[in-house]
Amino acid sequence: MPITGIIVEINPEILKKSGLVNNEPYHAWLVKIEPAISDHEKQLLIADEYKTLIWQLNKTKINV
């Protein structure tokens, strides 16, 4: 994952049933992290920003 930090908790259910990640990928979590914010991580995009970037890149390719 594109973040640095300290793992503060591991999901004990995942340790018992690793298949939860496959069965419930949007609800099962692996770890909780206390992030260490760096300049690199400040540049990460949220979902809407990423969609806009991809749309702009695709539009540029079409116009070339």
CHARMM internal coordinates of N, CA and C (Angstrom, degrees):
IC EDIT
DIST 1 N 1 CA 1.4418
DIST 1 CA 1 C 1.5161
ANGL 1 N 1 CA 1 C 108.78
DIST 1 C 2 N 1.2994
ANGL 1 CA 1 C 2 N 118.60
DIHE 1 N 1 CA 1 C 2 N 148.14
DIST 2 N 2 CA 1.4736
ANGL 1 C 2 N 2 CA 121.14
DIHE 1 CA 1 C 2 N 2 CA -173.40
DIST 2 CA 2 C 1.5273
ANGL 2 N 2 CA 2 C 113.11
DIHE 1 C 2 N 2 CA 2 C -83.92
DIST 2 C 3 N 1.3277
ANGL 2 CA 2 C 3 N 116.81
DIHE 2 N 2 CA 2 C 3 N 59.61
DIST 3 N 3 CA 1.4579
ANGL 2 C 3 N 3 CA 120.42
DIHE 2 CA 2 C 3 N 3 CA 179.32
DIST 3 CA 3 C 1.5233
ANGL 3 N 3 CA 3 C 108.72
DIHE 2 C 3 N 3 CA 3 C -153.52
DIST 3 C 4 N 1.3111
ANGL 3 CA 3 C 4 N 115.61
DIHE 3 N 3 CA 3 C 4 N 147.99
DIST 4 N 4 CA 1.4563
ANGL 3 C 4 N 4 CA 119.75
DIHE 3 CA 3 C 4 N 4 CA 173.95
DIST 4 CA 4 C 1.5155
ANGL 4 N 4 CA 4 C 108.14
DIHE 3 C 4 N 4 CA 4 C -111.69
DIST 4 C 5 N 1.3040
ANGL 4 CA 4 C 5 N 116.11
DIHE 4 N 4 CA 4 C 5 N 151.50
DIST 5 N 5 CA 1.4463
ANGL 4 C 5 N 5 CA 120.31
DIHE 4 CA 4 C 5 N 5 CA 179.50
DIST 5 CA 5 C 1.5095
ANGL 5 N 5 CA 5 C 110.76
DIHE 4 C 5 N 5 CA 5 C 165.94
DIST 5 C 6 N 1.3182
ANGL 5 CA 5 C 6 N 114.74
DIHE 5 N 5 CA 5 C 6 N -164.42
DIST 6 N 6 CA 1.4553
ANGL 5 C 6 N 6 CA 121.73
DIHE 5 CA 5 C 6 N 6 CA -178.22
DIST 6 CA 6 C 1.5188
ANGL 6 N 6 CA 6 C 108.92
DIHE 5 C 6 N 6 CA 6 C -114.58
DIST 6 C 7 N 1.3208
ANGL 6 CA 6 C 7 N 116.90
DIHE 6 N 6 CA 6 C 7 N 130.63
DIST 7 N 7 CA 1.4596
ANGL 6 C 7 N 7 CA 121.02
DIHE 6 CA 6 C 7 N 7 CA 174.93
DIST 7 CA 7 C 1.5231
ANGL 7 N 7 CA 7 C 107.12
DIHE 6 C 7 N 7 CA 7 C -72.41
DIST 7 C 8 N 1.3315
ANGL 7 CA 7 C 8 N 115.96
DIHE 7 N 7 CA 7 C 8 N 121.34
DIST 8 N 8 CA 1.4603
ANGL 7 C 8 N 8 CA 120.38
DIHE 7 CA 7 C 8 N 8 CA -178.36
DIST 8 CA 8 C 1.5259
ANGL 8 N 8 CA 8 C 112.58
DIHE 7 C 8 N 8 CA 8 C -105.65
DIST 8 C 9 N 1.3305
ANGL 8 CA 8 C 9 N 116.38
DIHE 8 N 8 CA 8 C 9 N -15.12
DIST 9 N 9 CA 1.4644
ANGL 8 C 9 N 9 CA 119.07
DIHE 8 CA 8 C 9 N 9 CA 178.80
DIST 9 CA 9 C 1.5166
ANGL 9 N 9 CA 9 C 109.59
DIHE 8 C 9 N 9 CA 9 C -159.27
DIST 9 C 10 N 1.3218
ANGL 9 CA 9 C 10 N 115.57
DIHE 9 N 9 CA 9 C 10 N 141.48
DIST 10 N 10 CA 1.4631
ANGL 9 C 10 N 10 CA 122.71
DIHE 9 CA 9 C 10 N 10 CA 174.89
DIST 10 CA 10 C 1.5244
ANGL 10 N 10 CA 10 C 106.97
DIHE 9 C 10 N 10 CA 10 C -114.39
DIST 10 C 11 N 1.3230
ANGL 10 CA 10 C 11 N 116.25
DIHE 10 N 10 CA 10 C 11 N 135.38
DIST 11 N 11 CA 1.4602
ANGL 10 C 11 N 11 CA 120.75
DIHE 10 CA 10 C 11 N 11 CA -179.79
DIST 11 CA 11 C 1.5267
ANGL 11 N 11 CA 11 C 109.66
DIHE 10 C 11 N 11 CA 11 C -67.77
DIST 11 C 12 N 1.3366
ANGL 11 CA 11 C 12 N 117.94
DIHE 11 N 11 CA 11 C 12 N 112.41
DIST 12 N 12 CA 1.4641
ANGL 11 C 12 N 12 CA 119.92
DIHE 11 CA 11 C 12 N 12 CA -178.55
DIST 12 CA 12 C 1.5279
ANGL 12 N 12 CA 12 C 113.28
DIHE 11 C 12 N 12 CA 12 C -65.85
DIST 12 C 13 N 1.3360
ANGL 12 CA 12 C 13 N 117.07
DIHE 12 N 12 CA 12 C 13 N -26.15
DIST 13 N 13 CA 1.4672
ANGL 12 C 13 N 13 CA 119.99
DIHE 12 CA 12 C 13 N 13 CA 178.56
DIST 13 CA 13 C 1.5303
ANGL 13 N 13 CA 13 C 111.36
DIHE 12 C 13 N 13 CA 13 C -66.86
DIST 13 C 14 N 1.3296
ANGL 13 CA 13 C 14 N 116.61
DIHE 13 N 13 CA 13 C 14 N -35.29
DIST 14 N 14 CA 1.4690
ANGL 13 C 14 N 14 CA 120.63
DIHE 13 CA 13 C 14 N 14 CA 178.67
DIST 14 CA 14 C 1.5201
ANGL 14 N 14 CA 14 C 110.33
DIHE 13 C 14 N 14 CA 14 C -66.90
DIST 14 C 15 N 1.3364
ANGL 14 CA 14 C 15 N 116.33
DIHE 14 N 14 CA 14 C 15 N -35.90
DIST 15 N 15 CA 1.4648
ANGL 14 C 15 N 15 CA 119.39
DIHE 14 CA 14 C 15 N 15 CA 178.04
DIST 15 CA 15 C 1.5210
ANGL 15 N 15 CA 15 C 111.15
DIHE 14 C 15 N 15 CA 15 C -64.86
DIST 15 C 16 N 1.3287
ANGL 15 CA 15 C 16 N 116.76
DIHE 15 N 15 CA 15 C 16 N -31.87
DIST 16 N 16 CA 1.4712
ANGL 15 C 16 N 16 CA 121.21
DIHE 15 CA 15 C 16 N 16 CA 179.38
DIST 16 CA 16 C 1.5322
ANGL 16 N 16 CA 16 C 111.75
DIHE 15 C 16 N 16 CA 16 C -82.32
DIST 16 C 17 N 1.3524
ANGL 16 CA 16 C 17 N 115.91
DIHE 16 N 16 CA 16 C 17 N -40.77
DIST 17 N 17 CA 1.4698
ANGL 16 C 17 N 17 CA 121.52
DIHE 16 CA 16 C 17 N 17 CA -175.25
DIST 17 CA 17 C 1.5276
ANGL 17 N 17 CA 17 C 109.19
DIHE 16 C 17 N 17 CA 17 C -134.93
DIST 17 C 18 N 1.3138
ANGL 17 CA 17 C 18 N 117.07
DIHE 17 N 17 CA 17 C 18 N 85.33
DIST 18 N 18 CA 1.4679
ANGL 17 C 18 N 18 CA 120.18
DIHE 17 CA 17 C 18 N 18 CA -177.20
DIST 18 CA 18 C 1.5251
ANGL 18 N 18 CA 18 C 112.47
DIHE 17 C 18 N 18 CA 18 C -63.71
DIST 18 C 19 N 1.3194
ANGL 18 CA 18 C 19 N 117.98
DIHE 18 N 18 CA 18 C 19 N -21.31
DIST 19 N 19 CA 1.4582
ANGL 18 C 19 N 19 CA 121.60
DIHE 18 CA 18 C 19 N 19 CA 179.58
DIST 19 CA 19 C 1.5187
ANGL 19 N 19 CA 19 C 113.88
DIHE 18 C 19 N 19 CA 19 C -67.00
DIST 19 C 20 N 1.3479
ANGL 19 CA 19 C 20 N 118.05
DIHE 19 N 19 CA 19 C 20 N -12.97
DIST 20 N 20 CA 1.4630
ANGL 19 C 20 N 20 CA 120.42
DIHE 19 CA 19 C 20 N 20 CA 177.96
DIST 20 CA 20 C 1.5241
ANGL 20 N 20 CA 20 C 111.77
DIHE 19 C 20 N 20 CA 20 C -58.03
DIST 20 C 21 N 1.3050
ANGL 20 CA 20 C 21 N 116.15
DIHE 20 N 20 CA 20 C 21 N -33.30
DIST 21 N 21 CA 1.4663
ANGL 20 C 21 N 21 CA 119.75
DIHE 20 CA 20 C 21 N 21 CA 179.84
DIST 21 CA 21 C 1.5196
ANGL 21 N 21 CA 21 C 110.39
DIHE 20 C 21 N 21 CA 21 C -63.42
DIST 21 C 22 N 1.2918
ANGL 21 CA 21 C 22 N 117.32
DIHE 21 N 21 CA 21 C 22 N -38.09
DIST 22 N 22 CA 1.4658
ANGL 21 C 22 N 22 CA 121.11
DIHE 21 CA 21 C 22 N 22 CA 178.95
DIST 22 CA 22 C 1.5240
ANGL 22 N 22 CA 22 C 111.59
DIHE 21 C 22 N 22 CA 22 C -77.20
DIST 22 C 23 N 1.3135
ANGL 22 CA 22 C 23 N 116.96
DIHE 22 N 22 CA 22 C 23 N -37.65
DIST 23 N 23 CA 1.4628
ANGL 22 C 23 N 23 CA 121.09
DIHE 22 CA 22 C 23 N 23 CA -177.10
DIST 23 CA 23 C 1.5207
ANGL 23 N 23 CA 23 C 112.69
DIHE 22 C 23 N 23 CA 23 C -77.24
DIST 23 C 24 N 1.3260
ANGL 23 CA 23 C 24 N 117.20
DIHE 23 N 23 CA 23 C 24 N -34.89
DIST 24 N 24 CA 1.4639
ANGL 23 C 24 N 24 CA 122.18
DIHE 23 CA 23 C 24 N 24 CA -177.61
DIST 24 CA 24 C 1.5335
ANGL 24 N 24 CA 24 C 109.86
DIHE 23 C 24 N 24 CA 24 C -134.34
DIST 24 C 25 N 1.3268
ANGL 24 CA 24 C 25 N 118.07
DIHE 24 N 24 CA 24 C 25 N 64.50
DIST 25 N 25 CA 1.4666
ANGL 24 C 25 N 25 CA 120.33
DIHE 24 CA 24 C 25 N 25 CA -172.65
DIST 25 CA 25 C 1.5176
ANGL 25 N 25 CA 25 C 115.06
DIHE 24 C 25 N 25 CA 25 C -62.90
DIST 25 C 26 N 1.3255
ANGL 25 CA 25 C 26 N 118.75
DIHE 25 N 25 CA 25 C 26 N -23.53
DIST 26 N 26 CA 1.4569
ANGL 25 C 26 N 26 CA 120.64
DIHE 25 CA 25 C 26 N 26 CA -179.08
DIST 26 CA 26 C 1.5280
ANGL 26 N 26 CA 26 C 112.57
DIHE 25 C 26 N 26 CA 26 C -97.10
DIST 26 C 27 N 1.3155
ANGL 26 CA 26 C 27 N 117.26
DIHE 26 N 26 CA 26 C 27 N -1.55
DIST 27 N 27 CA 1.4592
ANGL 26 C 27 N 27 CA 120.48
DIHE 26 CA 26 C 27 N 27 CA -178.61
DIST 27 CA 27 C 1.5235
ANGL 27 N 27 CA 27 C 112.77
DIHE 26 C 27 N 27 CA 27 C -120.79
DIST 27 C 28 N 1.3178
ANGL 27 CA 27 C 28 N 116.81
DIHE 27 N 27 CA 27 C 28 N -30.23
DIST 28 N 28 CA 1.4572
ANGL 27 C 28 N 28 CA 120.29
DIHE 27 CA 27 C 28 N 28 CA 179.63
DIST 28 CA 28 C 1.5262
ANGL 28 N 28 CA 28 C 109.43
DIHE 27 C 28 N 28 CA 28 C -82.35
DIST 28 C 29 N 1.3030
ANGL 28 CA 28 C 29 N 116.34
DIHE 28 N 28 CA 28 C 29 N 135.41
DIST 29 N 29 CA 1.4572
ANGL 28 C 29 N 29 CA 119.89
DIHE 28 CA 28 C 29 N 29 CA 178.99
DIST 29 CA 29 C 1.5186
ANGL 29 N 29 CA 29 C 109.24
DIHE 28 C 29 N 29 CA 29 C -118.13
DIST 29 C 30 N 1.3258
ANGL 29 CA 29 C 30 N 116.07
DIHE 29 N 29 CA 29 C 30 N 154.60
DIST 30 N 30 CA 1.4581
ANGL 29 C 30 N 30 CA 120.95
DIHE 29 CA 29 C 30 N 30 CA -178.37
DIST 30 CA 30 C 1.5245
ANGL 30 N 30 CA 30 C 111.75
DIHE 29 C 30 N 30 CA 30 C -97.35
DIST 30 C 31 N 1.3292
ANGL 30 CA 30 C 31 N 115.09
DIHE 30 N 30 CA 30 C 31 N -55.07
DIST 31 N 31 CA 1.4621
ANGL 30 C 31 N 31 CA 120.09
DIHE 30 CA 30 C 31 N 31 CA -175.73
DIST 31 CA 31 C 1.5181
ANGL 31 N 31 CA 31 C 110.24
DIHE 30 C 31 N 31 CA 31 C -141.97
DIST 31 C 32 N 1.3180
ANGL 31 CA 31 C 32 N 115.49
DIHE 31 N 31 CA 31 C 32 N 157.44
DIST 32 N 32 CA 1.4628
ANGL 31 C 32 N 32 CA 122.05
DIHE 31 CA 31 C 32 N 32 CA 169.63
DIST 32 CA 32 C 1.5163
ANGL 32 N 32 CA 32 C 106.25
DIHE 31 C 32 N 32 CA 32 C -109.10
DIST 32 C 33 N 1.3317
ANGL 32 CA 32 C 33 N 115.42
DIHE 32 N 32 CA 32 C 33 N 135.36
DIST 33 N 33 CA 1.4572
ANGL 32 C 33 N 33 CA 120.77
DIHE 32 CA 32 C 33 N 33 CA -174.58
DIST 33 CA 33 C 1.5150
ANGL 33 N 33 CA 33 C 110.63
DIHE 32 C 33 N 33 CA 33 C -122.71
DIST 33 C 34 N 1.3191
ANGL 33 CA 33 C 34 N 115.14
DIHE 33 N 33 CA 33 C 34 N 137.32
DIST 34 N 34 CA 1.4643
ANGL 33 C 34 N 34 CA 120.81
DIHE 33 CA 33 C 34 N 34 CA 169.46
DIST 34 CA 34 C 1.5274
ANGL 34 N 34 CA 34 C 105.41
DIHE 33 C 34 N 34 CA 34 C -92.16
DIST 34 C 35 N 1.3311
ANGL 34 CA 34 C 35 N 117.39
DIHE 34 N 34 CA 34 C 35 N 105.90
DIST 35 N 35 CA 1.4610
ANGL 34 C 35 N 35 CA 119.73
DIHE 34 CA 34 C 35 N 35 CA -172.30
DIST 35 CA 35 C 1.5319
ANGL 35 N 35 CA 35 C 112.97
DIHE 34 C 35 N 35 CA 35 C -71.75
DIST 35 C 36 N 1.3122
ANGL 35 CA 35 C 36 N 113.88
DIHE 35 N 35 CA 35 C 36 N 146.03
DIST 36 N 36 CA 1.4530
ANGL 35 C 36 N 36 CA 121.87
DIHE 35 CA 35 C 36 N 36 CA 170.92
DIST 36 CA 36 C 1.5269
ANGL 36 N 36 CA 36 C 105.45
DIHE 35 C 36 N 36 CA 36 C -107.01
DIST 36 C 37 N 1.3088
ANGL 36 CA 36 C 37 N 117.22
DIHE 36 N 36 CA 36 C 37 N 106.92
DIST 37 N 37 CA 1.4585
ANGL 36 C 37 N 37 CA 121.46
DIHE 36 CA 36 C 37 N 37 CA -174.58
DIST 37 CA 37 C 1.5220
ANGL 37 N 37 CA 37 C 109.83
DIHE 36 C 37 N 37 CA 37 C -74.46
DIST 37 C 38 N 1.3129
ANGL 37 CA 37 C 38 N 115.28
DIHE 37 N 37 CA 37 C 38 N 125.19
DIST 38 N 38 CA 1.4642
ANGL 37 C 38 N 38 CA 121.40
DIHE 37 CA 37 C 38 N 38 CA 175.60
DIST 38 CA 38 C 1.5273
ANGL 38 N 38 CA 38 C 108.33
DIHE 37 C 38 N 38 CA 38 C -121.27
DIST 38 C 39 N 1.3106
ANGL 38 CA 38 C 39 N 116.35
DIHE 38 N 38 CA 38 C 39 N 170.71
DIST 39 N 39 CA 1.4642
ANGL 38 C 39 N 39 CA 119.96
DIHE 38 CA 38 C 39 N 39 CA 178.45
DIST 39 CA 39 C 1.5183
ANGL 39 N 39 CA 39 C 111.24
DIHE 38 C 39 N 39 CA 39 C -58.96
DIST 39 C 40 N 1.3241
ANGL 39 CA 39 C 40 N 116.96
DIHE 39 N 39 CA 39 C 40 N -37.44
DIST 40 N 40 CA 1.4717
ANGL 39 C 40 N 40 CA 120.99
DIHE 39 CA 39 C 40 N 40 CA 179.61
DIST 40 CA 40 C 1.5255
ANGL 40 N 40 CA 40 C 110.56
DIHE 39 C 40 N 40 CA 40 C -61.57
DIST 40 C 41 N 1.3254
ANGL 40 CA 40 C 41 N 116.92
DIHE 40 N 40 CA 40 C 41 N -44.68
DIST 41 N 41 CA 1.4521
ANGL 40 C 41 N 41 CA 120.61
DIHE 40 CA 40 C 41 N 41 CA -176.18
DIST 41 CA 41 C 1.5188
ANGL 41 N 41 CA 41 C 112.40
DIHE 40 C 41 N 41 CA 41 C -71.56
DIST 41 C 42 N 1.3209
ANGL 41 CA 41 C 42 N 117.58
DIHE 41 N 41 CA 41 C 42 N -23.27
DIST 42 N 42 CA 1.4575
ANGL 41 C 42 N 42 CA 120.33
DIHE 41 CA 41 C 42 N 42 CA 176.49
DIST 42 CA 42 C 1.5227
ANGL 42 N 42 CA 42 C 110.53
DIHE 41 C 42 N 42 CA 42 C -67.77
DIST 42 C 43 N 1.3295
ANGL 42 CA 42 C 43 N 116.95
DIHE 42 N 42 CA 42 C 43 N -18.85
DIST 43 N 43 CA 1.4581
ANGL 42 C 43 N 43 CA 121.83
DIHE 42 CA 42 C 43 N 43 CA -178.21
DIST 43 CA 43 C 1.5306
ANGL 43 N 43 CA 43 C 112.45
DIHE 42 C 43 N 43 CA 43 C -90.17
DIST 43 C 44 N 1.3244
ANGL 43 CA 43 C 44 N 118.39
DIHE 43 N 43 CA 43 C 44 N -3.44
DIST 44 N 44 CA 1.4616
ANGL 43 C 44 N 44 CA 120.48
DIHE 43 CA 43 C 44 N 44 CA 179.65
DIST 44 CA 44 C 1.5262
ANGL 44 N 44 CA 44 C 109.86
DIHE 43 C 44 N 44 CA 44 C -65.87
DIST 44 C 45 N 1.3158
ANGL 44 CA 44 C 45 N 116.12
DIHE 44 N 44 CA 44 C 45 N 147.80
DIST 45 N 45 CA 1.4562
ANGL 44 C 45 N 45 CA 121.79
DIHE 44 CA 44 C 45 N 45 CA -177.33
DIST 45 CA 45 C 1.5241
ANGL 45 N 45 CA 45 C 110.89
DIHE 44 C 45 N 45 CA 45 C -98.86
DIST 45 C 46 N 1.3325
ANGL 45 CA 45 C 46 N 116.10
DIHE 45 N 45 CA 45 C 46 N 147.91
DIST 46 N 46 CA 1.4586
ANGL 45 C 46 N 46 CA 119.74
DIHE 45 CA 45 C 46 N 46 CA 169.17
DIST 46 CA 46 C 1.5256
ANGL 46 N 46 CA 46 C 106.77
DIHE 45 C 46 N 46 CA 46 C -83.27
DIST 46 C 47 N 1.3197
ANGL 46 CA 46 C 47 N 117.12
DIHE 46 N 46 CA 46 C 47 N 169.48
DIST 47 N 47 CA 1.4710
ANGL 46 C 47 N 47 CA 121.31
DIHE 46 CA 46 C 47 N 47 CA -172.96
DIST 47 CA 47 C 1.5211
ANGL 47 N 47 CA 47 C 113.04
DIHE 46 C 47 N 47 CA 47 C -55.40
DIST 47 C 48 N 1.3292
ANGL 47 CA 47 C 48 N 118.47
DIHE 47 N 47 CA 47 C 48 N -46.03
DIST 48 N 48 CA 1.4658
ANGL 47 C 48 N 48 CA 120.40
DIHE 47 CA 47 C 48 N 48 CA -178.66
DIST 48 CA 48 C 1.5246
ANGL 48 N 48 CA 48 C 111.86
DIHE 47 C 48 N 48 CA 48 C -65.33
DIST 48 C 49 N 1.3197
ANGL 48 CA 48 C 49 N 117.64
DIHE 48 N 48 CA 48 C 49 N -37.43
DIST 49 N 49 CA 1.4698
ANGL 48 C 49 N 49 CA 120.47
DIHE 48 CA 48 C 49 N 49 CA 177.90
DIST 49 CA 49 C 1.5241
ANGL 49 N 49 CA 49 C 110.22
DIHE 48 C 49 N 49 CA 49 C -65.84
DIST 49 C 50 N 1.3249
ANGL 49 CA 49 C 50 N 116.61
DIHE 49 N 49 CA 49 C 50 N -39.16
DIST 50 N 50 CA 1.4564
ANGL 49 C 50 N 50 CA 120.81
DIHE 49 CA 49 C 50 N 50 CA 179.19
DIST 50 CA 50 C 1.5265
ANGL 50 N 50 CA 50 C 110.57
DIHE 49 C 50 N 50 CA 50 C -65.49
DIST 50 C 51 N 1.3260
ANGL 50 CA 50 C 51 N 117.26
DIHE 50 N 50 CA 50 C 51 N -43.74
DIST 51 N 51 CA 1.4737
ANGL 50 C 51 N 51 CA 120.76
DIHE 50 CA 50 C 51 N 51 CA 177.77
DIST 51 CA 51 C 1.5262
ANGL 51 N 51 CA 51 C 110.93
DIHE 50 C 51 N 51 CA 51 C -59.70
DIST 51 C 52 N 1.3243
ANGL 51 CA 51 C 52 N 116.75
DIHE 51 N 51 CA 51 C 52 N -42.46
DIST 52 N 52 CA 1.4650
ANGL 51 C 52 N 52 CA 120.77
DIHE 51 CA 51 C 52 N 52 CA 178.99
DIST 52 CA 52 C 1.5212
ANGL 52 N 52 CA 52 C 110.54
DIHE 51 C 52 N 52 CA 52 C -63.02
DIST 52 C 53 N 1.3294
ANGL 52 CA 52 C 53 N 116.74
DIHE 52 N 52 CA 52 C 53 N -43.68
DIST 53 N 53 CA 1.4581
ANGL 52 C 53 N 53 CA 120.76
DIHE 52 CA 52 C 53 N 53 CA 179.27
DIST 53 CA 53 C 1.5218
ANGL 53 N 53 CA 53 C 111.22
DIHE 52 C 53 N 53 CA 53 C -60.77
DIST 53 C 54 N 1.3305
ANGL 53 CA 53 C 54 N 116.95
DIHE 53 N 53 CA 53 C 54 N -46.72
DIST 54 N 54 CA 1.4691
ANGL 53 C 54 N 54 CA 120.77
DIHE 53 CA 53 C 54 N 54 CA 179.74
DIST 54 CA 54 C 1.5218
ANGL 54 N 54 CA 54 C 110.39
DIHE 53 C 54 N 54 CA 54 C -62.20
DIST 54 C 55 N 1.3399
ANGL 54 CA 54 C 55 N 117.22
DIHE 54 N 54 CA 54 C 55 N -42.50
DIST 55 N 55 CA 1.4561
ANGL 54 C 55 N 55 CA 120.70
DIHE 54 CA 54 C 55 N 55 CA 178.85
DIST 55 CA 55 C 1.5268
ANGL 55 N 55 CA 55 C 110.09
DIHE 54 C 55 N 55 CA 55 C -60.25
DIST 55 C 56 N 1.3405
ANGL 55 CA 55 C 56 N 117.27
DIHE 55 N 55 CA 55 C 56 N -43.89
DIST 56 N 56 CA 1.4626
ANGL 55 C 56 N 56 CA 121.31
DIHE 55 CA 55 C 56 N 56 CA -179.90
DIST 56 CA 56 C 1.5230
ANGL 56 N 56 CA 56 C 111.05
DIHE 55 C 56 N 56 CA 56 C -64.96
DIST 56 C 57 N 1.3313
ANGL 56 CA 56 C 57 N 117.00
DIHE 56 N 56 CA 56 C 57 N -41.06
DIST 57 N 57 CA 1.4641
ANGL 56 C 57 N 57 CA 119.87
DIHE 56 CA 56 C 57 N 57 CA 178.75
DIST 57 CA 57 C 1.5094
ANGL 57 N 57 CA 57 C 111.37
DIHE 56 C 57 N 57 CA 57 C -64.94
DIST 57 C 58 N 1.3293
ANGL 57 CA 57 C 58 N 117.98
DIHE 57 N 57 CA 57 C 58 N -42.28
DIST 58 N 58 CA 1.4647
ANGL 57 C 58 N 58 CA 121.08
DIHE 57 CA 57 C 58 N 58 CA 177.82
DIST 58 CA 58 C 1.5086
ANGL 58 N 58 CA 58 C 111.50
DIHE 57 C 58 N 58 CA 58 C -64.74
DIST 58 C 59 N 1.3219
ANGL 58 CA 58 C 59 N 117.92
DIHE 58 N 58 CA 58 C 59 N -39.31
DIST 59 N 59 CA 1.4616
ANGL 58 C 59 N 59 CA 122.24
DIHE 58 CA 58 C 59 N 59 CA 178.64
DIST 59 CA 59 C 1.5225
ANGL 59 N 59 CA 59 C 109.71
DIHE 58 C 59 N 59 CA 59 C -63.53
DIST 59 C 60 N 1.3248
ANGL 59 CA 59 C 60 N 117.85
DIHE 59 N 59 CA 59 C 60 N -40.77
DIST 60 N 60 CA 1.4557
ANGL 59 C 60 N 60 CA 122.78
DIHE 59 CA 59 C 60 N 60 CA 178.99
DIST 60 CA 60 C 1.5192
ANGL 60 N 60 CA 60 C 110.73
DIHE 59 C 60 N 60 CA 60 C -62.63
DIST 60 C 61 N 1.3476
ANGL 60 CA 60 C 61 N 117.18
DIHE 60 N 60 CA 60 C 61 N -42.48
DIST 61 N 61 CA 1.4600
ANGL 60 C 61 N 61 CA 121.31
DIHE 60 CA 60 C 61 N 61 CA -179.70
DIST 61 CA 61 C 1.5181
ANGL 61 N 61 CA 61 C 111.31
DIHE 60 C 61 N 61 CA 61 C -64.87
DIST 61 C 62 N 1.3251
ANGL 61 CA 61 C 62 N 117.33
DIHE 61 N 61 CA 61 C 62 N -36.66
DIST 62 N 62 CA 1.4633
ANGL 61 C 62 N 62 CA 120.96
DIHE 61 CA 61 C 62 N 62 CA -179.51
DIST 62 CA 62 C 1.5184
ANGL 62 N 62 CA 62 C 110.14
DIHE 61 C 62 N 62 CA 62 C -68.16
DIST 62 C 63 N 1.3154
ANGL 62 CA 62 C 63 N 117.91
DIHE 62 N 62 CA 62 C 63 N -35.76
DIST 63 N 63 CA 1.4593
ANGL 62 C 63 N 63 CA 121.41
DIHE 62 CA 62 C 63 N 63 CA -177.57
DIST 63 CA 63 C 1.5185
ANGL 63 N 63 CA 63 C 113.73
DIHE 62 C 63 N 63 CA 63 C -80.45
DIST 63 C 64 N 1.3136
ANGL 63 CA 63 C 64 N 118.34
DIHE 63 N 63 CA 63 C 64 N -8.29
DIST 64 N 64 CA 1.4673
ANGL 63 C 64 N 64 CA 120.93
DIHE 63 CA 63 C 64 N 64 CA -177.71
DIST 64 CA 64 C 1.5062
ANGL 64 N 64 CA 64 C 110.14
DIHE 63 C 64 N 64 CA 64 C -77.78
END
COOR INIT
IC SEED 1 N 1 CA 1 C
IC BUILD
